[in-house]
Amino acid sequence: MSATANKATGKPAWLALAASPVSALMALVSAADAPPLALCAAGATVLPVDGMTAMYLLMSLFHLPPWLKLAGRG
């Protein structure tokens, strides 16, 4: 996002960079707080994470492009 677009919307440039690390931190907290999965559960899941952890990981990935743009400038 250009500086002109940020000035027009009133959104600081660092705000776009905050979403991905915050979502990753929330995924870590959610994974640490999740109950342990049973090895032989009747409804075994594909991923070894619960629903909230998966959601926060996806949010972290979806908000990653500002970091990739920043890394591409260097």
Secondary structure, DSSP 8 states (H G I E B T S, - for coil): --HHHHHHHT--HHHHHHHHHHHHHHHHHHHHHS----TT-TT--SSSS-HHHHHHHHHHHHT-HHHHHHHHH-
